[in-house]
């Protein structure tokens, strides 16, 4: 049976050259290739334009997807396949990434095993984000890492009213707010002082960015909860971003809800490679066994 392989490639000379080589290798193995070369993001009318999902008819029979680049490329690939639960493998170029399971120098050996069905996958939770104005849905997006509410460079503190399961939590007075998955706990949330959560843990992280009130600390809640957010009329020049891939200017007219998405990402796991090894390497943890 001919395998249909998806390739998502970073706009980078090394990644593009490796993708060309890999595509030729796949063709020699009688595979059919569906390739997407990522172009730089564009901003139009206050919104960041990112790659849209492929039609289901184009991706439904993909055997797997290889994302050649970094974590941003993997996030683009996750967006590219939409809600389809297709196995994905990230191939990193340069620095170690949290979402890339293998490096380019070991890539072809891993790919050969995958084509022989010698692999396993682990699910990664995604969040479903719905944005409404007057109860009308204007945007519905699935994210793997996080959503971020950020104020503009010259804007004052954002006032962000936050509810959990319709119960008022607090009004964050801060530079912004991050809602992250366990996978996204090692991204922007970590830089903002949030905790690292193992991807197998069920939860969502609420991390304020430079809060005015120092007692506003990062909060972990069950992923069965529903988070509702509104921006105070006091706030202006506020941007909502989805996985850093797409952006939307928001005001007090927008109502935002975040909940666990029904379709996880299925990441291909490499034998003998552990999450903790990647964590230690990326965060440069030192020490040795006693």
N, C-alpha and C positions, 0 to 999 in steps of 0.2 A: 504494500500500500504506500502510495506517494505521500510523504509528510509535507504539510504546509507550514513553513517557518516564518515567523515575524521578526524583522530586524528594525530596531529603533536606534538611530546613530546620532551622536553628538556632533555639533558643528565644530569639528576639530580635525586638523590634518591627520594626526595619528589614528584617531578613531575611524575616520573615513577610509584611510588606506587599509586598516585592518578589516573593516567591513567589506571592502571590495575583495580582499583575499578570502574572507570567510564565505562570502556569497559564491565565489567560484568553487570553493571546497564543497559547499552544500549542493551546488548544481551537479558536481561530479558524483554525488551520492543520490542523484535523482530526486532531490527535494524541490519543492516549489517555494519561491521566496516572495514575501510581501514586505517591502522595505519603506521605511519612513525616515528621511533625513531631517533632523530638527533645524529649523532656522531661528535666528535670534528673535526674541520676543519684541512685539511692536505695541506701542501705546496709541490708542485712538479714542478721542472723545472722553478722556478721563478713565478709560478702561484698558487694562493690559490684555492684549489678544494672545491667546495660547492655543496649542494644537487641540483640535476638536476630536471627539471620539470617531472612530471609523463606523460606517454602517454595519449593523449586525451581520448582514449578508456577506461582508468582506472578511470578518474576523471569526465567525462562529466555528469554522472548522480548522482554526490554527492549532497546531500540535503544541507549540510553545512560542515564547517571545524572548529574544535576546536583546538586552539594552546595553549598547556599547557607549560608555562615557562615564559619568559619575552619578551621584545620587539624584541630581536634577534630571538627568536623562532617564533614570528609572521612574521618577515621578511622572515624567512626560509619557513614558510607555504605559504606565498604569492608567493615565487619562486616555491614552490612545485606544486601549482595549475596552474602555467603558466598564460596564457591569459584568462582562463575560469573565468567567473564572478560568482563565487560561494560565498555565504554569509560566513563570517568568524567571529569568536569570539575569542578574546585573554583572557586567564585566567592566572593571574599573581601569582607568588610565591615570597614572600619576599617584596622588595621595590615596590612602585607604579610605573607602567609603563604608558607611554602615549598611547600605542597601545592596552593595555589590558583593556577590559571593566568591568571585574568582578574579584573578588578574589576567591581563592579556597574554602573559607568557605561558599560562597553563590552560588557556581557553579551549584550544582544539581538542585536547584530551578529554576535558569535561564534556564538550559538545558531542564527542563520539559516544560517550556513555549515555548521554541523554537520548540520542537518536536510537539507541538500543533499548530504550525504556528502563535503563538502570539508574533511576533517581527517585527521590521522594520530595514531597513538598510540605511546607508549613504555612498555615493560614495567617495572614496579617489583617487585623481589623481596619476597616475604613469608616469614615464618618460621612453621614449624609447631611448636607447643609442646605437649608431652604431659606430663601430671602423673599419676603412679601412686602407689598405696599397696599394698604387697605384690603387685606385678605386675598389679594391677587398675587400669585406666584410669579416673580420676575426672574428668579434664578434658582436652579436646583443643581448642586454640584456634589460629587463624591470626592473626598480627599483621603490620602493615605497618611500624610504627616500631620498637617495642622491647618487651621484657619487662623489668621492674624488680623486683629483690628489695630490699626496704627494711625497716629496723627501725622499730619504733614510737618515739614521742617519748621515752619513758622507758627504753627498752631499752638494754642494753649493746651493744658491738660485735657485729655478726653474724659468725659463722664459717662460711664458704661453701666447701665442698670442690668443686673444679672439675676436670673431666676433659675431654679432647678426644680423640675416637676411642678411648675406653677407656684412654687414657694420662693418669695424674695430672698436672695442671698445677701447682696450688697451692691452699692454703687462704687465701682472702681474709679478712682480719680488717679489716672496714670497716663503714661505715654502710649499705652495700648494694652491689649489683652490677647493671650494665645490660648486656644483650645486645641489640645494635641492628643493623638493616639499614643499607645506605648511605643510604636515604631517611631513616631515623631518626638518622643521624649529626648532623643539624642540630637535633635536639630535646634531650632530657634529657642524652644522652651528651655533647653539645657543652658544656652547662653544667657537666658534671662533669669537663671537661678532655679529652674525647675528640677525635679528629681529624675533619675534614670529609672525606667521601668522595663522589665523584661517583656519582650513582645508577646509572650504567652499569657501575661497577666491581663485580666479583663478590667478595663478602666479607661477613664478619660482624665486629662490633666488640665486644670485651669491655672494659668500662670500670668500674673500681671507684669507688665513691663514698666520698671521704674515707678512703683506706686508712690503716691504722695503720702499715704498712710502706711507706715512701716509694718504695721500689724497685718496688712493684707499679704498673706503668704500663699505660695502655690498650694493647690488643693486637688486631691485625687478623689474622684467620685466613681460609682459603678457605671459601666457602659450601658446599663439598662435605663439610665436616667435620660431626661431630655432637658437640654440647656436652652433657655430663651434669653435673648439679648436685645436691648434697645439703647440707642444713643440719645443722651439728653439733648434738648434743644440748645443748651449752653455750648455744645461742642460743634466745631466746624472743621472742614478740611480733613475728613476721616476716610480712610481707605480700608476696605475689607479684601484680603488676599486669600486665595485657595491654593495651598501647597506651593506658594511662590510662583505659580504658573499662570494665574489669572487674577485680575483685580477689578474691584467695583467701588466707586465712590458711594458712600452711604451717609444718610442724615437721620434725623429723629423720625422721619416718616417710614423708615425701614424696620421691619421686624425680622429677626434672625433666629432660627432654631437649629440646634445641632443635636444629632442623635446617632447611635450606632447604625452604620449602613448594613443592608442585608447581604451585600456581596463582598466578601473579603478578597484580598490579593493572595494568590498561592505562589509563594516564593520557592524556587527550587533550592534544595539543600545539598551541600557538598559533603560527602562522607569525610569524617575526620576533622571537620571544621566546626568550631563552636562559637556561639555568640560572644562568650566571655573573652575569647582570644581577640576577636575584632574590637571589643570594648577596651581591653587593656592596650591594644596597639594604637587605636585612634586617640584615646585619652591620655596616652603616654604614662600609664600607671607603672610605678617601679616596685621594687621589692622582690623577694625570692622565697621559695619554700623553706621552711625550717627543717 
